[in-house]
Amino acid sequence: MGRGSYALGRVAVYVRAAAAAWWWTGVVAAGIGLAMPGLTGRRIGVLAGAALFAAAAVVTFLARRRRYTGMLEARSAAGKYVVLRDRAETAREWYRGRRRLLLLGLVLAVASSAAVPAAGGALLAGAGAGLWAKTVWLGRWERRHEQLVWVRPEWAAGGSPARKDVRGWMTTGPLAGDAAPGGARRPVSRAGGRRVAARA
């Protein structure tokens, strides 16, 4: 990168990566847990898991809502010489910083099935669902304002775009980068017989 330039990663991609990771960790843990009778039995485990799933989804969706809203209101335009990280690189950064935490969550969720089958996995999956709902909310904001929201990776420290050390979010136009509003893969169009992603 040249003098005065800096990298940016999409806020929604960080959140989307977390959503997918916790969702699938929870699904795997719940699936293993269903194979264990547990102390309470599978029926009670499934009912408890459903309640935990719903509660985790709501709590995760609402967590740091003021922080997110404040960061959006205080956003600033990205500089001229920024380097926009692609979607895959941003997601990999999140996974690198959270692999041990994901493994620990899986182990604890499976272990909890010895008492209440599948409940721990449902809790983790609910957290993933809440994070996914947050990406939908972010995506709607980005479409409504026709801006994409970014954060400097060194401030996010491995994938937490709303942590206390983040000094602010920056915005670009709606076609910048390779991820659509909400962090999903940007639709591609055919041009000259080749599939090409929309660019700014």
C-alpha positions in Angstrom: 0.0 0.0 0.0 1.2 3.5 -0.8 1.8 6.3 1.6 -1.3 7.4 3.4 -3.3 4.4 2.3 -5.0 1.9 4.6 -7.1 -1.2 4.4 -10.8 -1.6 5.1 -13.0 -4.7 5.8 -16.7 -4.8 5.5 -18.6 -4.6 8.8 -21.4 -6.8 7.6 -18.9 -9.5 6.3 -17.4 -9.8 9.8 -20.8 -10.2 11.3 -21.9 -12.7 8.6 -18.8 -14.8 9.1 -19.6 -15.0 12.9 -23.2 -15.9 12.1 -22.3 -18.8 9.8 -19.6 -20.1 12.2 -21.8 -20.1 15.3 -24.8 -21.5 13.4 -22.9 -24.5 12.0 -21.1 -25.1 15.3 -24.4 -25.2 17.0 -26.0 -27.4 14.4 -23.2 -29.9 14.6 -23.2 -29.9 18.5 -27.0 -30.3 18.5 -26.8 -33.2 16.1 -24.3 -35.0 18.2 -26.3 -34.2 21.3 -29.4 -35.8 19.9 -27.5 -39.1 19.8 -27.1 -38.9 23.6 -30.0 -39.8 25.9 -28.9 -37.4 28.6 -30.3 -37.1 32.1 -33.4 -35.3 31.1 -34.2 -37.3 27.9 -34.3 -36.1 24.3 -37.8 -34.7 24.5 -37.0 -32.3 27.3 -33.7 -31.5 25.7 -35.3 -30.5 22.4 -37.9 -28.3 24.2 -35.2 -26.7 26.3 -33.1 -26.2 23.2 -36.0 -24.5 21.3 -36.4 -22.0 24.2 -32.6 -21.4 24.4 -32.5 -21.0 20.6 -35.1 -18.3 20.6 -33.7 -16.5 23.6 -30.1 -16.5 22.2 -31.3 -15.2 18.8 -33.1 -12.3 20.4 -30.3 -11.4 22.8 -27.6 -11.6 20.2 -29.6 -9.5 17.7 -30.1 -6.8 20.3 -26.6 -6.9 21.7 -24.6 -3.7 21.1 -27.5 -2.3 19.2 -26.8 1.2 20.6 -23.1 0.8 19.7 -24.0 -0.2 16.1 -26.5 2.7 15.8 -24.0 5.2 17.2 -21.3 4.0 14.8 -23.6 4.4 11.8 -24.6 7.9 12.8 -21.0 8.9 13.3 -19.8 7.3 10.1 -17.3 9.1 7.8 -16.5 8.8 4.1 -13.6 6.5 3.3 -10.4 8.2 2.0 -9.3 8.3 -1.6 -6.5 5.8 -1.2 -8.1 3.0 0.8 -7.6 -0.6 -0.1 -10.8 -2.6 0.2 -10.4 -6.1 1.4 -12.4 -8.8 -0.4 -15.1 -10.7 1.2 -13.2 -14.0 1.5 -10.1 -12.3 3.2 -12.3 -10.6 5.7 -14.1 -13.8 6.6 -10.8 -15.7 7.0 -9.6 -13.0 9.4 -12.6 -13.6 11.6 -12.1 -17.4 11.6 -8.4 -17.1 12.4 -9.2 -15.1 15.5 -12.0 -17.3 16.7 -11.0 -21.0 15.9 -10.2 -21.8 19.5 -13.4 -20.2 20.8 -15.5 -22.1 18.3 -13.8 -25.4 19.3 -14.4 -24.6 22.9 -18.0 -23.8 22.3 -18.5 -27.1 20.4 -16.9 -29.1 23.2 -18.9 -27.5 25.9 -22.2 -27.8 23.9 -21.6 -31.5 23.3 -20.6 -32.1 26.9 -23.8 -30.3 28.1 -25.8 -32.9 26.1 -24.9 -35.5 28.8 -27.4 -33.6 30.9 -29.8 -31.9 28.4 -29.5 -33.3 24.9 -29.0 -30.8 22.1 -29.7 -27.8 24.3 -26.2 -26.4 24.2 -26.0 -26.7 20.4 -29.3 -25.0 20.1 -28.0 -22.1 22.2 -25.0 -21.7 19.8 -27.2 -22.0 16.7 -29.5 -19.3 18.2 -26.6 -17.0 18.6 -25.7 -17.6 14.9 -29.3 -16.8 13.9 -29.3 -13.6 15.9 -26.1 -12.5 14.2 -27.6 -13.4 10.8 -30.6 -11.2 11.6 -28.1 -8.4 12.4 -26.6 -8.7 8.9 -30.1 -8.4 7.4 -30.6 -5.2 9.5 -27.2 -3.9 8.4 -28.0 -4.7 4.8 -31.3 -2.8 4.9 -29.5 0.2 6.3 -26.9 0.0 3.5 -29.5 -0.3 0.8 -31.6 2.6 2.3 -28.6 4.9 2.5 -26.9 3.6 -0.7 -23.6 3.3 1.3 -21.5 0.3 2.4 -20.0 0.3 5.9 -16.4 -0.6 6.5 -13.9 -0.7 9.4 -10.2 -0.8 9.6 -9.1 -4.4 10.4 -6.5 -3.4 12.9 -9.2 -1.6 14.9 -11.5 -4.6 14.6 -8.7 -6.8 16.1 -9.5 -10.1 14.5 -13.2 -9.6 13.6 -15.0 -7.5 16.2 -16.2 -4.4 14.2 -18.0 -2.8 17.2 -15.4 -3.4 19.9 -14.5 -0.4 22.1 -11.2 0.2 20.4 -12.9 0.8 17.0 -12.7 4.6 16.4 -15.3 4.8 13.7 -16.8 3.2 10.6 -16.3 4.5 7.1 -18.5 4.4 4.1 -18.1 3.9 0.3 -20.6 3.9 -2.5 -22.9 0.9 -2.9 -20.9 -0.8 -5.6 -17.5 -0.9 -3.9 -15.9 -4.2 -3.1 -17.1 -7.7 -3.9 -19.8 -8.1 -1.2 -23.4 -6.9 -1.5 -25.3 -4.9 1.2 -25.5 -7.2 4.3 -22.2 -8.9 3.4 -23.5 -11.6 1.0 -21.7 -12.5 -2.2 -22.4 -9.8 -4.8 -24.5 -11.0 -7.7 -22.6 -11.4 -10.9 -23.6 -10.5 -14.4 -22.4 -11.8 -17.8 -20.4 -9.5 -20.0 -18.7 -10.7 -23.1 -19.3 -14.3 -22.2 -17.5 -13.9 -18.9 -19.0 -13.8 -15.4 -17.9 -10.5 -13.8 -18.7 -9.0 -10.4 -20.1 -5.5 -10.1 -17.4 -3.0 -9.2 -17.4 0.6 -8.1 
